[in-house]
Amino acid sequence: MKLKALFIACTMSLALPAHAALTSSATDILDPQSIDFENFDGLITSGPEIVAPGVSFTGTPNSILGAYIADLGSNGIWGAGNHFAGTDIIGTLNFTFVNGLTQAAGAFLNSYDGSPVVISILGDNHQIIESHTVSMDTPDGLNSGSFFGITRTSADIRSISFSGQGLVVDDVTFATPIPEPEAYAMLLAGLGLVGWTARRRKTAISSNNPESAG
């Protein structure tokens, strides 16, 4: 009976959703990759737009990639040679990990007058798993803000979105996504094709040059 109860408890724990935690430190994201938007120059787009290998951006109309100036009211300004992503007056910036699921993601943020920013992570079914509302207070700041992210106990994050008023986002940071079985299959197929092509080429060279075969 004890073994049966233990088995049921383990099964129930495996069925529970992964726990999420809001973090204010980028160092909590292990094996991180980062997007700084320096490769963009004021691109006004709602996407989709590839912003890094395996990461696709979508946003509300008039979102900007590679923005270079933003007036945040009492929270100061962003710019001074630093490129970032931003929304129109009110909007959402979404970053999707197309090649796999990640365990943690976040970004350096600020908003107009420090208005609330909603951070949401979405799962593989593109449904919201977790949302948090944060705010920043940076009086007359220059490129000031705060890092906020969400960490999980398992890799189940398909995308992360940031929504707010006069929102600015930089240094989107995420744990290296875990490739999905389909990606592994494509990689193995590609490697197999490369090997087959190399063997075929070697056979063709040998056939055309009998001396080399000896």
C-alpha positions as CSV (number, residue, x, y, z in Angstrom):
1,M,0.0,0.0,0.0
2,K,2.9,2.4,0.8
3,L,4.5,1.7,-2.6
4,K,1.2,2.3,-4.3
5,A,0.7,5.6,-2.4
6,L,4.2,6.7,-3.3
7,F,3.6,5.8,-7.0
8,I,0.4,7.9,-7.0
9,A,2.2,10.8,-5.3
10,C,5.0,10.8,-7.8
11,T,2.6,10.6,-10.7
12,M,0.6,13.5,-9.4
13,S,3.8,15.6,-8.9
14,L,4.9,14.9,-12.5
15,A,1.5,16.1,-13.7
16,L,1.7,19.4,-11.9
17,P,2.8,22.5,-14.0
18,A,6.3,23.7,-13.7
19,H,6.7,26.4,-11.1
20,A,7.5,29.9,-12.3
21,A,9.4,32.7,-10.5
22,L,9.8,36.4,-11.3
23,T,13.4,37.5,-11.1
24,S,15.0,40.9,-11.2
25,S,18.5,39.6,-12.0
26,A,19.8,38.5,-15.4
27,T,22.3,36.2,-13.6
28,D,19.4,33.9,-12.7
29,I,19.1,32.9,-16.3
30,L,21.6,30.1,-16.9
31,D,23.4,29.5,-20.2
32,P,22.1,32.8,-21.5
33,Q,21.8,34.3,-24.9
34,S,21.0,38.0,-25.5
35,I,19.5,40.3,-28.1
36,D,20.6,43.9,-28.1
37,F,18.9,45.2,-31.3
38,E,22.1,47.0,-32.5
39,N,21.7,45.3,-35.9
40,F,18.4,47.2,-36.5
41,D,18.1,50.9,-37.3
42,G,14.6,52.3,-36.6
43,L,12.7,49.5,-38.3
44,I,8.9,50.1,-37.8
45,T,7.3,46.7,-38.0
46,S,4.7,44.4,-36.4
47,G,6.7,41.4,-37.7
48,P,7.3,38.6,-38.0
49,E,11.0,39.5,-38.0
50,I,14.0,37.3,-37.1
51,V,15.9,39.2,-34.4
52,A,18.4,36.4,-33.5
53,P,19.0,32.8,-34.7
54,G,15.9,30.9,-33.7
55,V,14.0,34.0,-32.3
56,S,11.1,35.7,-34.1
57,F,9.6,39.0,-33.1
58,T,6.0,40.1,-33.5
59,G,4.4,43.2,-32.0
60,T,1.5,45.6,-32.2
61,P,1.5,48.1,-35.1
62,N,4.2,50.8,-35.1
63,S,6.6,48.7,-32.9
64,I,10.2,49.7,-33.5
65,L,13.3,47.5,-33.7
66,G,16.5,49.4,-33.3
67,A,14.9,52.5,-31.9
68,Y,17.4,55.2,-30.9
69,I,15.3,57.7,-28.9
70,A,12.3,57.5,-26.5
71,D,10.8,60.1,-24.1
72,L,9.7,58.3,-21.0
73,G,8.3,61.4,-19.3
74,S,9.3,61.5,-15.6
75,N,11.4,58.4,-16.1
76,G,13.8,60.2,-18.4
77,I,14.9,59.2,-21.9
78,W,16.4,56.3,-23.7
79,G,18.8,56.6,-26.6
80,A,22.3,58.3,-26.7
81,G,23.7,55.8,-29.2
82,N,21.9,52.8,-27.7
83,H,19.5,50.9,-30.0
84,F,16.5,49.1,-28.4
85,A,13.0,47.9,-29.1
86,G,9.9,50.0,-28.4
87,T,6.2,50.2,-28.7
88,D,3.9,52.9,-30.0
89,I,1.9,54.8,-27.3
90,I,0.6,51.5,-25.9
91,G,1.6,48.1,-27.3
92,T,3.1,44.7,-27.0
93,L,6.5,43.2,-28.0
94,N,6.6,39.4,-28.3
95,F,9.6,37.1,-28.8
96,T,9.1,33.5,-29.9
97,F,11.7,30.8,-29.7
98,V,11.0,28.9,-32.9
99,N,13.5,26.1,-32.6
100,G,12.8,24.9,-29.0
101,L,11.5,25.7,-25.6
102,T,13.4,27.7,-23.0
103,Q,13.5,27.6,-19.2
104,A,13.9,31.3,-18.6
105,A,13.6,34.7,-20.3
106,G,13.5,38.4,-19.5
107,A,14.7,41.8,-20.6
108,F,15.9,45.2,-19.4
109,L,12.7,47.4,-19.3
110,N,11.3,50.9,-18.8
111,S,8.0,52.7,-19.6
112,Y,6.5,56.1,-19.9
113,D,6.1,57.7,-16.4
114,G,6.9,54.2,-14.9
115,S,3.5,52.9,-16.0
116,P,2.9,49.2,-15.3
117,V,4.4,46.6,-17.6
118,V,2.9,43.2,-18.0
119,I,5.4,40.3,-18.6
120,S,3.8,37.1,-19.9
121,I,5.2,33.7,-20.9
122,L,3.4,31.5,-23.3
123,G,3.7,27.7,-23.6
124,D,3.9,25.4,-26.6
125,N,0.2,25.9,-27.3
126,H,0.7,29.7,-27.3
127,Q,-1.5,30.0,-24.2
128,I,-0.4,32.2,-21.3
129,I,1.3,30.2,-18.6
130,E,2.2,33.0,-16.2
131,S,1.9,36.8,-16.1
132,H,3.5,39.4,-13.8
133,T,3.0,43.2,-13.6
134,V,6.0,45.3,-12.7
135,S,6.9,49.0,-12.7
136,M,10.1,51.1,-12.8
137,D,10.9,54.4,-11.1
138,T,13.9,56.1,-12.7
139,P,13.4,60.0,-12.3
140,D,15.1,61.8,-15.2
141,G,17.1,58.7,-16.0
142,L,19.2,58.1,-19.1
143,N,18.9,54.6,-20.4
144,S,17.7,53.6,-17.0
145,G,15.4,50.8,-16.1
146,S,15.2,47.4,-14.5
147,F,15.7,43.8,-15.6
148,F,12.8,41.5,-15.1
149,G,12.4,37.9,-16.2
150,I,10.6,34.6,-15.5
151,T,12.4,31.4,-14.7
152,R,10.8,27.9,-14.7
153,T,11.8,24.5,-13.3
154,S,11.6,23.0,-16.7
155,A,11.9,24.2,-20.3
156,D,8.3,25.0,-21.3
157,I,8.5,28.6,-22.5
158,R,7.6,29.1,-26.2
159,S,7.6,32.9,-26.1
160,I,7.7,35.9,-23.8
161,S,5.8,39.2,-24.3
162,F,6.0,42.6,-22.7
163,S,3.1,45.0,-22.8
164,G,2.9,48.6,-21.6
165,Q,2.6,52.3,-22.3
166,G,5.6,53.9,-24.0
167,L,7.4,50.6,-23.4
168,V,11.1,50.2,-24.2
169,V,12.9,46.9,-24.1
170,D,16.6,46.0,-24.5
171,D,19.0,43.1,-23.9
172,V,16.3,40.4,-24.2
173,T,18.0,37.5,-22.4
174,F,16.9,33.8,-22.5
175,A,18.3,30.4,-21.5
176,T,19.5,28.5,-24.6
177,P,16.4,26.7,-25.9
178,I,16.3,22.9,-25.9
179,P,15.9,21.7,-29.5
180,E,12.7,19.8,-30.2
181,P,12.8,16.2,-31.6
182,E,11.9,17.6,-35.1
183,A,14.9,19.9,-35.0
184,Y,17.1,16.9,-34.0
185,A,15.7,14.8,-36.9
186,M,16.3,17.6,-39.4
187,L,19.9,18.0,-38.1
188,L,20.6,14.2,-38.4
189,A,19.0,14.2,-41.8
190,G,21.2,17.1,-42.9
191,L,24.3,15.4,-41.6
192,G,23.3,12.2,-43.3
193,L,22.9,14.1,-46.6
194,V,26.3,15.7,-46.2
195,G,27.9,12.4,-45.6
196,W,26.1,10.7,-48.5
197,T,27.2,13.6,-50.8
198,A,30.8,13.3,-49.7
199,R,30.8,9.5,-50.3
200,R,29.2,9.9,-53.7
201,R,31.8,12.6,-54.7
202,K,34.7,10.4,-53.5
203,T,33.3,7.4,-55.5
204,A,32.9,9.6,-58.6
205,I,36.5,10.9,-58.3
206,S,37.8,7.3,-57.9
207,S,35.9,6.2,-60.9
208,N,37.3,9.0,-63.0
209,N,40.8,8.4,-61.8
210,P,41.6,4.7,-61.6
211,E,45.2,5.4,-60.5
212,S,44.0,7.1,-57.3
213,A,41.9,4.0,-56.5
214,G,45.1,1.9,-56.6
